[in-house]
Each structure stands twice: as structure tokens, then as C-alpha cells.
Amino acid sequence: MKLCGVDTVDIEPGDVHRWELSASAPSEPVAVPPSENEKFHLDAVRRHRAAGWLALALEFDEAVAVDDLTDALRALIDRHEVLRCHFVADGEEYHRHCVPAGTVTVTPVPAAPPTGGAAGRLAEGLLAEIATACSPFTPLHHFFVAVRRPTSTTLIVAFDHCYVDAYSLAVIAADLADDLAGTPVAQPASYLDIRTIEESAPVVAADDPRLGAWGEFLAANDWAVPEFPLDLGLARGETADVHTDIRTLMCTASARRFERAVHAVNARTYPALLTAVADAVHDAGGPAELATILPVHTRWGADDRRTVGWLVGNAPIRLSARAAVGTALRTNSTRLGEALPLARIGLTPVYRTYADLIRANRNDVFMVSYVDYRKLGLPEHISTRQISSSRETDGAQFWFWRDLDGIHVRTRYPDTPVAHRTMRRVLAALDARVHHIHAAEPRHRAG
């Protein structure tokens, strides 16, 4: 899997095929309320009149038959009920509805003429269509398109963020690959069942240690939601278009050396990357303690791992910078272990308890994410890309990922001269930090 932004995508021209989705039965109300993530997202969609979406591009080394693609897309929609759901707004409330399984028709639209011109222009046009097609308030408003050539096919499936997270796209990629290959796909755990279990969980008590840990984190950050601490050229309240930087930090061999080096000091890859970020930000003028939020998938059960849906929690962490390598890795490994359980309680009790104290100085929360796609069952013979929607921003965010080709990072930040200068320094320092670890001789690995 490769991560992209809308400003970094090219699609080779070819014959463009689209699909329309319709249902032979009306959607039915479902007594499963929106999750925190869904509620925040739906509020934002209504406020900004624009939806955030996620897209998956799959590259096949053959001209896949349109009928085969149609069958695979239909199976995908039937298999994952969240893709048949939508929300109906009623004042400040949202009610979930779902189209019954087996009633969805996926119809190929007559092929457009061969598309000429640059790959970037084709991508730009298709991505613009995604922005208008995907919606959480209309049933079956997803976007399916294929670009077929004599010896290859690009299939793009896009969904409003309400229905999918990054993990979901890996599940969808595996499902589509298996369906096209004729490999049986097991029915996954129901997203709505998972949500029902979440809703039935006991209310978090006021004396819950996890809630207290959230309070300690926020108090240490002067009760402010974490924001990127360096100057990006924007005053509070200002935003700018997004710039996306994507780079490979380590090839496959370097990633293995990096992993061995951090294991030698009883640490792991994830906290080592977090430590590298903290050090890089500090090197560029940031604090010695870096406050950030970690998105954490909440598929806690083994049966949940093939479920599509927005199943992400938030873990708060303060990262130590500038200590000796081994010391910092051990410290941040411990802090990560303490932070991850805090994602289990959700944000509702946090805001309920500390609402009068919490303040947000920026629109965008400073977040650092990590996904090891080697563990998610992606098809090895098909190249896949995750494409994220673009919007204006006032902060910087980091997405690390590991795949068979190594360890990579995507950063998004404002497209301003100051932000470019700042992030060049940060990313150069990040490169240097990870190189220092994976290039170290074995006798020096203890830091």
C-alpha cells in the first residue's frame, strides 16, 4: 500500500468505465446511533458542506473484464453492510438507515471514449468527481471507476470517510482481489454489531484511571488540544491549501536493520518512529516534550479484523526528545504502552468531564499515525494506493506506514512558504534520525 494525497496522484490514461448503484428496496432505519467519529464527521459535513473521503486504487497487470469487476463490486457492497448505510439528519440528531442485502444493483455505465492527455489531468478529473459523488446523507453514494488499457487496469473505489478508515481500505483491497480471483471470502463480523456492543459498554466512571490520565495529559498541555508546535506561516484562525510530501525513509533492508537496532534496546518500531518525530521537531526548534494524538484502530477482537467501518480511537501521548537514543526509545515505548489503553474509553467522557477546560487553538489536531500493512493481508500481486481527500489546513500531520518495500511517511501541511521551510528542516532531521538508528553498528545499538 502506498499513501497519496490528491496533489500527488497520477493515473495512466485509458478507457474510463463507471458504475452506478441503485436499490430495489427502500432503506430501513437501524437502531444503531452514530459513533463519536461519525457524529463529528457528519457535523463537519453539514458545517462545511463538503465531505471528507478515502479512495483505494488497485493496479492490475491485465485488462480485467468489466463484468468481472461488476460482480466483485456487487459482492463487496453485499458483504459489508456499512457500505449500504447512510444517515438522515433530524435537527442535531442523525439516524442510521441501511439498504437490505441482496437488493443493490451495480450497473456499468457505457464506457467513455479513450481518454488522452497527461496522467495528472485524468487523475485530477476523476478525483474531482469523487468529491461530488461521495456523501454520508444519500444511500449508495460511493464512487466506482476503472481505467482499462490493453494490458492493465486501474480500479478506483471511493467512499465517504463515515464508512471507512485506512484499515478498511486494506480489507477492501483483499476482498476485491479474492473475488476477482475466485477465492472464497468469509463473511466478516458485522460493523453494526460491533457498534451495538460499543453502545452497550458501561459508562466510564468519573474515577476511572484512564479518564484521569487524559486529564493529566491535557493539564500538562495547558488544557489545549495538541497542535503542531512550529511556525507554519498562519495566524490562529487562518488556513491554507494542503501540500503533501511522501518519502521513503528506509528500504526493506534498512527497515530490517532499524527494527533489529530498536529491538536491541527493548523497543519497537512504532515508538522508535515516534521518537524520531519528537527529535526532528525539537531539532527544528520545537519542545523537548512533544504532545500529540495517535489514531488507533479499535478492532479489538480477532473476528473484527476483516470488518469495514470507521473503527478508530485516539490515544494521547507526550514524547520525550533529545535523550540518548536508547533512553528515549525505552521512555517512549513505556509511554506508548500507557497511552494505547486510553483509546478504549472514547472522547465522549473526556469532553463530558473536561469540557470547561479544554481549548482548541487550531482547526487541525496534531496527529502521528503508523500502520504496518504487512500484517493486514494485502494482495501481494496487486499494487494498491490509498488516496485521501484534500482540504484547507492549519497544522501538520504525519502518517507512517510499513510495507514490503520499507518504511515510508506522508506528511500534510499548509502550502505556505514558511511551512515549506519549516517542514524541510523537520523532514531532513527525521531522515537523519532514522538513518542514525538503522546505520548504527551492532555494538552501538544500545544508544
N, C-alpha and C positions, 0 to 999 in steps of 0.2 A: 504494500500500500504506500502510495505517495500522497502527501498532503499539499493542496494547492489553494490559492486564492483566485478570485475571478480575474485578477490582473496578471495571473501567471499561467493561464491555460491556453494551449493550442490544440486544435482538432484538425486532423488531415481532411481535406475536402473529399466529398463523395456523394452518393445518392442519399438523401435525407428521408427517413421514414419516421412517422409519428404514430402514436396510438391514442385513442380516446377511450375513456372509461365511462360506463353507464351501469345503472342497476335496474333490474326488472321488478324489484320490490322496494318499498319506501324504507328509509332508515327508521330505527326504533330507539326510543330512549333507553339509556343504560344507567343504572343506579350506581355509577362509579364516578365520584367527583373528580375534577382536575387535580393533578398533583401540584406541589409548590412550583416546580419548573413550568408546568403547563399554564398555571394561573399567571405567573409573572410574564410569560411569553404572550399569552392572549391579551393581557393588559397592554403590553408594549405594542402589539399589532394594532390594537384599536387606537392607541395614543398616536402612533406614528403613521398609521395607515399603510404600513409595509410589513411584510413578513420576513423573518429570517429563515433560511432554508439550508439544507445539506444535500449534496448531489454525489453520486457514485458513478464513475466512468470505468467501464471494463473494456479492455482491448483484446480482441480475439484474432488469432492468426489465420482466419479463414472468413469467407463471405457467408456468415450464418444466415440460414433461410429465415425469411420474415415470419413464416408460420411457426417455426420452432421458437423464435423469440416471443411471439404472441402467446404460445402455450406456457412458456416459462413465466412470463409476466402475470398471466392469469393465475397460475399456481401460487405465485408469490402473494398476490392480493388475498386469495382464499386462505392461505396458510396463516397469515399474521393479521389478526382481527383489528389491531390498532390502525392498519392501513385502510380499513373500511370505516373508521370512526371520523367524526367531526364534532365541532362544538356549536351550540346555539346560545347566543348571548341573550340574557334576560336582565336588563339593568346592569348591576355589578356582578351578577352571577353567571356562571357558564354551566350548561347542561350537555353531557356527552350523549351522542347518538351513534348508532352503528348499523351499517348495511348488513343484512344477513349473508352468511357464507353461501356460496353457490349461486348468488343472484347477480354477480358482477360480470359484465361483458367487456372484454378488452378488444377493441376493434382497430385494426391498422388503417391509417388514413392513406389514401393513394400517394405514392412516392412523389416527392418534389423532383424537379429536373436536377441533373447533376450540378453540384454547387462548385463553382470555380473560385478563384481568388485565394487570398492568403489564409493559412490555417487560423491565424489570430482573428481574422474577421468572421469566420464561421463560428468560432467559439464565442465571440462577443455577441453575435446574433442569437445563438442558442441560449446562452446564459441570461440574456435579457428576457427571453421568453419564459424561462424558469421563474424569474422574479414576478411575473404577472400570472403565471399558471398556478403556483403552489399557494394553498390557502388552508387555514385550520377551521374556517367557518363554512365551507362548502363541501359536500360529500364527494370523495374520489377526485379531489383536485390535486393530483400529482402530475408529474411531467415525465413522459417516457419518449425517448427518441433514439434512433440508431442512424449511424452514418456508415453505409456499406460501400465497399470497394471490391475490386476483383479478387483480392487475396486477403482482405482484412475487414474487420467490423469494429466500430466503436459504439457501445451501448451506454446510454446515459439515463439513469433513473434519479429523479429528484423529488424531495418531499419537504413539506413544511417542517421546521425543527420540532414542532409539537409531537410529531410522530416518531422521530428517530434521533439517536445520538451517534457519535462516532463508532461506538461498538456495534450498533445496529447495522451500519453500512458494511462491516466485515461479515456479519451474519447474512445479509442480503447478497453479498458477492458470492459467498459459498453456496447459498441456496440456488442462485441463478446458474452457477457453473454446474452444480449437480443436476439440476433439472434439464439443462441442455445436453448433458452427457448421458441422461437416462438413469442416473444414480438415485435410488430411493432417498427421500428426505423425511426424517422423522418429524412428527407434529411437535412443535415446541410448546413450552409452558405458556399459558395464556397471560398476556400483559394485563388484562383486566382482572384476572385472578390475583396477580401479584399486587396490583393496586388495591384490591379489596383487602388483602392481608395487611398492607401498609396502613390502610384506613382504620383497621380494627386494632392496631397496636395500642397499648396503654399510653395515656397522656404522659408526657415527660414531666416528672415531678420537679418542683422548684429546687429541691436539694439534690437533684441528680448531678453527680460529679462531672458528667460531660457538659452539662449546661454551665456549671461553674467554670470549667476550663475555657469555654467560649467567652465567658465574661472576663477571665484573666487575659485572654488574648486581645480582646477589644480594648480593655483598660490599658494594657501595655502599648497599644497603638493610639492612645488618646481618644478612644471610642470612635475612631474613624475607620470606615471600610477601607481595606488595603488599596492603595493606589501606587502606580509606578513612581518611584521617588526622584527620578531625574527629569531635567527640563526637556520638554518636547516641543517647546515653542508655542504653547497655548495657555492663555489665561483661563482661570476657572470659568466654566460656562461656555467656552469655545470648543468647537470640534473641527475636524478636517477629514478629508478623504483618507482612506486606508492605503498604506503601502505594505506589501507583503514581501518578506525576504525568506527564501528557502535555501538551505545549505546542508550538505552532508558534513557532519563533524568527524565521523570515523567510518572507514570502510569496514568490511566484515572482519578482517584480520585485526585491525586496530581496536574494534569493538570488543573482540575476544580478549585482547591484551588489557584493555580498560577494565573489563569485568574481572579478570584474574587479579589485577592490581587492587581493586577495591575489596575483593573478597579476602585478600591477604591481610587487610586491617579490619576484618569482620564487618564490612559494609556491603551495600548492594548498589546496583547500577542507578536505580531511581534516586536515592538520596545523594549519590555522587554527582548526578546531573544537577540536582537542586543546589548542591554546594557550589558547583561551578558557576551557576547563575548568580548566587549571592556574592561570590568572589568577583565576578565580572562587573556586576553593578557597583560593588564597592570600589573596584579599581577605577571606574569611570566617575567617581565622586559620590557614590551612594553610602548608606549607613552600614555599620558593622553588623547590625541585626536587621534582616530583611523580612518584612511581613508580607505574606501572600496567601492566596487561597488555592487549594488543589482540588480540581474536579476529580471525583472518584466514582466509578461505576458501582451501582448498588445491586448487581446481580449476585446476591449473597449465596444462593443455593445452586448446586450443580445443575439442577433442572432448568434454571433460569438462563443459562449461558447461551442458548440459541433463541432467545426471545427478542423480538424487535420492539422498541419503545424507548422513551426518554427516561432512562434509569440512571440518574447521576446525582450524587450528593456533593457536599462541599466540606473540605477539611481545612481548618486554619492552621498555619504554621509560621513560626519565626525561625529564619535560617541564619545560622552563625557563619560569618565570613572572616577571612584573613587569619584564621588559626593555622597551625601546622596542618598539612594535608591529612594525616591520619587522625589527628584530634578532631578536625572539623567534620570529617566523614563519620566518625563514631558519634559525635554530638548530634549531627543532623539525622543520622539513622535512628537514634533514640527518639528524637523529636518527631520524626515521621511516624514511628510506631505509636507514639502517644496521640498524634493528630488524626490518624485514619479512623479510629472508632468514633470520633466526634461527628463524622459524616452521617452516622446512623440515626441521629435524632432529628435531622432536617433543620431548616431555618425557621420554621414557624415558632417553636418555643423560644428560639434565640430572640426573634423580633418581639415576641409577646413579653419577654422578660426585660429586655434592654432597650425597647423602642424609644424611650425618652432620652436615652444617652447616645445611641448610635447616630452618626452623621456620615453622609457621603459627599465628598468634595468633588468627585468626578463622576461622569456617567459610567465609565468602564472600570470594573474591578480588576485589580492586578492579579492575574492567574497564571499558573505554570502547570502544564499537563504533560503526562507521559503515558504512552501506550506501547506495549510490546506486541506487535502484530504477528510475530512468530507463533504466539500462543492462541491465536483466535481462529485458526482453521481456514485461513485464506487459501484459495486455489493457487497452487504454485505455478501452473502453466498459463495463467492469465494475469496480465498487468492490470492493476487497479489504482484509481486515484480518488481521493476524497476532495471535493470542491466545496468551499464554504462561501456563503453569501457575503457581500460587502456592504458596509455602511460607514457612516462617519464615526470617528473615534476620537478620544482624548487621552488614551493611555496606550501602554504596550502590554502585549501578552505573548507567552511562549508555549508552543506545542512541540514537545519532543516525541519522537517515535523511533522504534527499532524494528527493522525488518531483515530479510535475508541479505540485504546489501549493506547493512551497517546501522549507524545511529545518525539521525537527522534532526533538524529543528526548523520549524516555521515560526517566524515572528511577524506580528502585525502591529503597526504603529502609525501615527499620523504622517501624512505626506507633506511635511514641512521641512524647510532647510535645517532648522535646529534639531528636529527629531532625527533626520538623516545623520547629522554629525554625531549626535549622542549615541545612536544605535550602532553606528560604525565602530565607535570605541567599545561599546558593550560587547558586540559580537566578535570583535577582534580579541578582546580579553577572554571571552568564552572559548574561542578556538584555542587560545594559548593555554588556558586552564586544563581543558580535557586532554590536550596534547601532552602537557606536563605529566599527567597521570598515566596515560597509556604508553608513553615513551620511556617511562622510568625503568631502570634496570631492576631485576628482582630483588637485589639486596637493598634497594632504596624504597621498596613499596610500602614499608611501614610508616613512611611520612617523616 
